[in-house]
Amino acid sequence: MATELEVKKPSWVDSTRDYLTDIRSEMRRVTWPNREQVKSTTVVVILGVFVFALYFEIVDKLIQGTVQRAYNFLVK
């Protein structure tokens, strides 16, 4: 016996249509960066990548040297 509170589950077609409608609505609200903002943030990202690469290279060399000295000390 069905009650008045039972709600019919929407079909996948209706769910997909609602989802796409919501996406379009949200995309209209997005504030897109202008060309200058994109350029400046791209430069920051590229410089950041190089800075972190240099940092990890230095740390790697320090650890490698320490491990090599410890190994040479223990092998003797």
N, C-alpha and C positions, 0 to 999 in steps of 0.2 A: 504494500500500500504506500503510495507516494504522498509526501507531505508538501505543504506550501513552501517550506524552507529549503527544499532541495533546489540546487542551482545546476542548470545544464552546463556541462563542460564544453567550452568553445572548441571548434574543430581546429586542426593544425593550420588550415588555410586562414581562418580568422585570426588565429594567434600570430601567424607570420605577417599578415597584413597590418595588424596593430603594432607589431614590433617595428616594421619598416616605417610606418607612420611616425612612431615615436623617434626613430633615428633621424628622419627628415626634420622633425620639429627641433630636436636638440642641435642638429648641425646648423640650423638657422641662427641659433643663439651663440654660436662660437665666435669669439673675437680672434680673428686671424692676424698674425704679425705681418708688418709690412716688410718690404725688401731689405731695408737697412737693419731692422731688428734681426732678421734671419742671417744676414751677413755677419753682424757682430757676434751673435751667439755661436755661429759656426766657427769663427776665428777663436773664440774662447774654448770651444770644445777641442779643436785641433791642437791648440797650445797646451791645454790640459793633458791631452793624450801624450804629447811629447815630454812634458814635465814628469808625469807619472812613469813613463817608460825609462827616463833617465834615473829617477829615484829607485825604481826596481832593479835597474842595472847595477847601480852603486851598492845597494843592499845585497844583491846576489854575489857580487865580487867580494864583498866583505865576508859574507858567510862562507863562500867557497874557499877563500884564503884561510879562514879560521879552521875549517874542517880539514883542509890539506895540511896545515901545520900540526893539528892534533893527530892526524893519521901518521905523519912523518915522525912525530915524537914517540908514538906508541909502537911503531914498527921497529925502531932502532933497538 
